[in-house]
Amino acid sequence: MKKILAGAFIIAASFSGGAHAQTAFDAEVDAVASGCAADAAACQALVEALVARARVAGALTPDLITRMTVAISTVAGPTAPPAVRAQIAAAIEAVAAASPDPAQAVQVAQIAQTVAAGGGVDTAAIGGVAASGI
């Protein structure tokens, strides 16, 4: 049921106007993060679907990768069970693989490792580095 609701919200966000594509993707990033929080096992599939839509729309930018990384990395805190952290980390790895910037991809992959290990992620630092490509 949670997967259906998250999927419906993502689809609704997709149709919220092509003229405001960035706004639509902002809403989708939030929807994906909510979907990941509701069902960590579905997180990677949600991320991959968002990446595919952003790629088709020509909106897969380093800025979108940063927003996705920040939103998803906050889903599993250090006290989350190891299985949940591993699922969220796998989703962050999918974000890293989608980055058009190789240096950013490496940094996002390091964030995935931190999440998997149970370390805290300083999302302010992620945003602060975003200007230089994360």
Salt bridges, closest charged atoms under 4 A:
ASP26 OD1 - ARG67 NE 2.78
GLU28 OE1 - ARG53 NH2 2.60
ASP39 OD2 - LYS3 NZ 3.91
ASP63 OD2 - ARG67 NH1 2.05
